[in-house]
Amino acid sequence: MVVLPKIPIGLWVEILVQWAQDNLGVVFDLVTLVIEKIVTVIEHAILSVHPILVVILVFALVWFISNWKTALGTAVGLYLIYNMELWRPSVETLALVLVATVLALIMGVPLGILTTRSNLAHRITMPILDLMQTMPSFVYLIPAVLFFGLGQVPGLIATVVFAMPPCIRLTGLGIRQVPLELVEAATAFGSTEWQKLIKVQIPLALPTIMAGINQCIMLSLSMVVIAAMIGAGGLGSEVLAGISRLDIAKGFEGGLAIVIMAMILDRITQSYGEKRKIKS
């Protein structure tokens, strides 16, 4: 029986990680500094305002972009979080989710557009997205810790990688679903590729893109909780503390606050997406 030699995949990855640590340390330090500053600014901006005033402001904002029912549910949910004395960890989690979602969109939307422009890019990107979406979420924490240490930044980096695939897929799907007749009409009127993209394809694909943003936010929220295992803080740390101490009340309240935040963000993005769908 012929025994094939073991392929040293793990050793290759270890060599690659060691090379990155030795040669890209300055880049990792710069990324860490920038992300920490952004997250800190958002946290301080929200925490500097009294929670009740924040609830009122969010109520008005959600009513403006959605409807009064969603706004009322949002206000009740936020007040319950404040009442459970989980305001600060909730703000920490919200800051991480917002920054992670924005970074995922900055990278994911252009990649989604690229997959509609190039068949080669589409064929290369799809298997990578399949791999990213089937990989256990805990695995993303390993390279993040190796490159960025412990704390909020590695948790946020892992969250961005974990949450980006739906954004890429649904952006590409939305643009490909735009009726070809409309694109040809824009071409007949002399529109450039950029004008067709900005004025025809993206506006019509926006409801599908919003669905991708919704999924991106939900995955970010779930990953931020897991990232508490490497010191990302926020509501995830409350749940972990409840588990480690067998404190049912603490764990349940932390989990309930996460559910409330997820429902609020989900309803807001869904309402906005439905409004855009009706307009289009």
C-alpha positions as CSV (number, residue, x, y, z in Angstrom):
1,M,0.0,0.0,0.0
2,V,1.5,3.3,-1.1
3,V,1.3,5.9,1.7
4,L,1.3,9.5,0.4
5,P,3.4,12.0,2.4
6,K,1.5,14.5,4.5
7,I,0.9,17.8,2.8
8,P,2.3,20.4,5.2
9,I,-0.6,22.9,4.9
10,G,-0.4,23.9,8.5
11,L,3.4,24.6,8.3
12,W,2.9,26.7,5.1
13,V,0.3,28.8,6.9
14,E,2.6,29.2,9.9
15,I,5.4,30.4,7.7
16,L,3.1,32.9,6.0
17,V,1.9,34.2,9.4
18,Q,5.4,34.5,10.7
19,W,6.5,36.4,7.6
20,A,3.5,38.8,7.9
21,Q,4.3,39.4,11.6
22,D,8.0,40.1,10.8
23,N,7.4,42.4,7.8
24,L,3.9,43.9,8.2
25,G,4.0,44.9,11.8
26,V,3.9,48.6,11.0
27,V,0.7,48.1,8.9
28,F,-1.0,46.2,11.6
29,D,-0.1,48.8,14.2
30,L,-1.5,51.6,12.0
31,V,-4.7,49.7,11.4
32,T,-5.1,49.0,15.1
33,L,-4.5,52.7,15.9
34,V,-7.1,54.0,13.3
35,I,-9.8,51.5,14.3
36,E,-9.4,52.1,18.0
37,K,-9.7,55.9,17.4
38,I,-12.9,55.5,15.3
39,V,-14.5,53.1,17.8
40,T,-13.6,55.3,20.7
41,V,-15.0,58.4,19.1
42,I,-18.3,56.7,18.4
43,E,-18.6,55.3,21.9
44,H,-17.7,58.7,23.5
45,A,-20.1,60.5,21.3
46,I,-23.1,58.3,22.3
47,L,-22.1,58.0,26.0
48,S,-21.6,61.8,26.4
49,V,-25.4,62.2,25.8
50,H,-27.9,61.1,28.5
51,P,-29.4,57.7,27.6
52,I,-33.0,59.0,27.8
53,L,-32.1,61.8,25.3
54,V,-30.5,59.2,23.0
55,V,-33.7,57.1,23.1
56,I,-35.8,60.2,22.2
57,L,-33.4,61.1,19.3
58,V,-33.3,57.6,18.0
59,F,-37.2,57.4,18.2
60,A,-37.5,60.5,16.0
61,L,-34.8,59.3,13.6
62,V,-36.4,55.9,13.2
63,W,-39.9,57.4,12.7
64,F,-38.4,59.6,10.0
65,I,-36.7,56.8,8.0
66,S,-39.3,54.1,8.8
67,N,-42.7,54.3,10.6
68,W,-44.1,55.1,14.1
69,K,-44.5,51.4,15.0
70,T,-40.9,50.6,14.4
71,A,-39.9,53.9,16.2
72,L,-42.0,53.0,19.2
73,G,-40.6,49.5,19.4
74,T,-37.1,50.9,19.1
75,A,-37.6,53.3,21.9
76,V,-39.1,50.7,24.2
77,G,-36.3,48.3,23.5
78,L,-33.6,50.9,24.1
79,Y,-35.2,52.0,27.4
80,L,-35.3,48.3,28.5
81,I,-31.6,48.0,27.8
82,Y,-31.0,51.2,29.9
83,N,-33.2,49.9,32.6
84,M,-31.2,46.6,32.8
85,E,-28.1,48.8,33.3
86,L,-26.5,47.5,30.1
87,W,-26.3,50.8,28.3
88,R,-22.5,51.1,28.2
89,P,-21.8,47.5,26.9
90,S,-24.6,48.0,24.4
91,V,-23.0,51.2,23.1
92,E,-19.7,49.3,22.9
93,T,-21.3,46.6,20.8
94,L,-23.2,49.1,18.6
95,A,-19.9,51.0,17.9
96,L,-18.2,47.7,16.9
97,V,-21.2,46.6,14.7
98,L,-21.4,50.0,13.0
99,V,-17.6,50.2,12.2
100,A,-17.5,46.6,11.1
101,T,-20.5,47.0,8.8
102,V,-19.2,50.2,7.2
103,L,-15.8,48.5,6.6
104,A,-17.5,45.4,5.2
105,L,-19.6,47.6,2.8
106,I,-16.6,49.6,1.7
107,M,-14.9,46.4,0.6
108,G,-17.9,44.3,-0.2
109,V,-19.9,46.6,-2.5
110,P,-17.1,47.3,-5.0
111,L,-16.2,43.6,-5.0
112,G,-19.9,42.7,-5.7
113,I,-19.9,45.2,-8.6
114,L,-16.6,43.7,-9.9
115,T,-18.2,40.2,-10.0
116,T,-20.8,41.6,-12.4
117,R,-18.2,43.2,-14.7
118,S,-15.8,40.3,-15.0
119,N,-16.6,36.6,-15.4
120,L,-13.1,35.7,-14.3
121,A,-13.6,37.8,-11.1
122,H,-17.0,36.0,-10.5
123,R,-15.5,32.6,-11.0
124,I,-12.6,33.4,-8.6
125,T,-14.7,35.2,-6.0
126,M,-17.6,32.7,-5.6
127,P,-15.6,29.7,-4.3
128,I,-13.8,32.0,-1.8
129,L,-17.2,33.3,-0.5
130,D,-18.3,29.7,-0.2
131,L,-15.3,28.9,1.9
132,M,-15.8,32.1,4.0
133,Q,-19.4,31.2,4.7
134,T,-18.8,27.6,5.6
135,M,-15.8,28.2,7.8
136,P,-16.6,28.0,11.5
137,S,-16.8,31.5,12.9
138,F,-14.4,30.8,15.7
139,V,-11.6,30.1,13.2
140,Y,-11.6,33.8,12.1
141,L,-10.4,34.7,15.6
142,I,-7.1,32.9,15.2
143,P,-5.4,35.0,12.5
144,A,-7.0,38.2,14.0
145,V,-5.3,37.5,17.4
146,L,-2.0,36.5,15.8
147,F,-1.9,39.8,13.8
148,F,-3.6,42.3,16.1
149,G,-3.3,40.7,19.6
150,L,-6.3,40.8,22.0
151,G,-9.0,43.4,22.4
152,Q,-11.6,45.2,20.2
153,V,-9.5,45.5,17.0
154,P,-9.0,41.8,16.3
155,G,-12.6,41.2,17.2
156,L,-13.7,43.8,14.7
157,I,-11.3,42.5,11.9
158,A,-12.7,39.0,12.4
159,T,-16.2,40.5,12.2
160,V,-15.6,42.3,9.0
161,V,-14.3,39.1,7.3
162,F,-17.2,37.1,8.6
163,A,-19.9,39.6,7.6
164,M,-18.7,40.6,4.2
165,P,-19.8,37.6,1.9
166,P,-23.6,38.4,1.9
167,C,-22.8,42.0,1.0
168,I,-20.7,40.8,-2.0
169,R,-23.2,38.2,-3.2
170,L,-26.3,40.3,-2.9
171,T,-24.7,43.4,-4.5
172,G,-23.7,41.3,-7.5
173,L,-27.1,39.5,-7.6
174,G,-29.1,42.8,-7.4
175,I,-27.1,44.3,-10.3
176,R,-27.4,41.2,-12.5
177,Q,-31.2,41.2,-11.9
178,V,-31.6,44.7,-13.4
179,P,-33.7,44.2,-16.7
180,L,-31.4,44.2,-19.7
181,E,-33.8,46.4,-21.6
182,L,-33.3,49.3,-19.2
183,V,-29.5,49.0,-19.5
184,E,-29.7,48.9,-23.3
185,A,-32.0,51.9,-23.2
186,A,-29.4,53.8,-21.1
187,T,-26.7,52.7,-23.7
188,A,-28.9,54.0,-26.5
189,F,-29.1,57.4,-24.9
190,G,-25.3,57.5,-24.9
191,S,-24.6,56.7,-21.2
192,T,-21.1,55.7,-20.2
193,E,-20.5,52.5,-18.1
194,W,-20.1,54.6,-15.0
195,Q,-23.4,56.5,-15.7
196,K,-25.3,53.3,-16.3
197,L,-23.9,51.9,-13.0
198,I,-24.7,54.9,-10.9
199,K,-28.0,56.1,-12.4
200,V,-29.6,52.8,-13.5
201,Q,-28.2,49.6,-12.1
202,I,-27.4,50.6,-8.5
203,P,-30.7,52.5,-7.9
204,L,-32.7,49.5,-9.2
205,A,-30.6,47.0,-7.3
206,L,-30.8,49.0,-4.1
207,P,-33.5,46.8,-2.4
208,T,-31.4,43.7,-2.9
209,I,-28.3,45.5,-1.8
210,M,-30.2,46.6,1.3
211,A,-31.0,42.9,2.0
212,G,-27.2,42.3,1.8
213,I,-26.6,45.2,4.3
214,N,-29.2,43.7,6.6
215,Q,-27.5,40.3,6.6
216,C,-24.1,42.0,7.0
217,I,-25.4,43.8,10.2
218,M,-26.9,40.6,11.6
219,L,-23.7,38.6,11.0
220,S,-21.7,41.5,12.5
221,L,-23.8,41.4,15.6
222,S,-23.5,37.7,16.0
223,M,-19.7,37.7,15.5
224,V,-19.1,40.7,17.8
225,V,-20.6,38.5,20.6
226,I,-18.3,35.7,19.7
227,A,-15.4,38.1,19.5
228,A,-15.9,38.9,23.2
229,M,-13.9,35.7,23.8
230,I,-10.7,37.6,22.7
231,G,-11.5,40.7,24.7
232,A,-13.8,42.7,22.4
233,G,-16.0,43.6,25.3
234,G,-19.6,44.8,24.9
235,L,-22.7,42.6,25.4
236,G,-20.8,39.5,24.5
237,S,-18.6,39.9,27.6
238,E,-21.8,40.1,29.7
239,V,-23.0,36.8,28.3
240,L,-19.6,35.1,28.8
241,A,-19.5,36.4,32.4
242,G,-22.9,34.9,33.0
243,I,-21.9,31.6,31.6
244,S,-18.5,31.4,33.4
245,R,-20.2,32.3,36.8
246,L,-23.4,30.3,36.2
247,D,-25.2,33.6,36.7
248,I,-28.5,33.0,34.9
249,A,-29.8,36.5,35.4
250,K,-26.7,38.2,34.0
251,G,-26.4,35.9,31.1
252,F,-30.1,36.2,30.2
253,E,-30.2,40.0,30.4
254,G,-27.1,40.2,28.2
255,G,-28.6,37.8,25.7
256,L,-31.9,39.7,25.8
257,A,-30.1,43.0,25.1
258,I,-28.4,41.4,22.1
259,V,-31.8,40.2,20.7
260,I,-33.3,43.7,21.2
261,M,-30.4,45.3,19.3
262,A,-30.7,42.7,16.5
263,M,-34.4,43.3,16.2
264,I,-34.0,47.1,16.1
265,L,-31.3,47.0,13.4
266,D,-33.2,44.4,11.4
267,R,-36.5,46.3,11.4
268,I,-34.8,49.6,10.5
269,T,-32.9,48.2,7.5
270,Q,-35.9,46.2,6.3
271,S,-38.2,49.2,6.5
272,Y,-35.7,51.3,4.6
273,G,-35.2,48.6,2.0
274,E,-39.0,48.1,1.5
275,K,-39.4,51.9,1.0
276,R,-36.7,51.9,-1.7
277,K,-38.4,48.9,-3.3
278,I,-41.7,50.7,-3.5
279,K,-40.1,53.8,-5.0
280,S,-38.2,51.8,-7.6
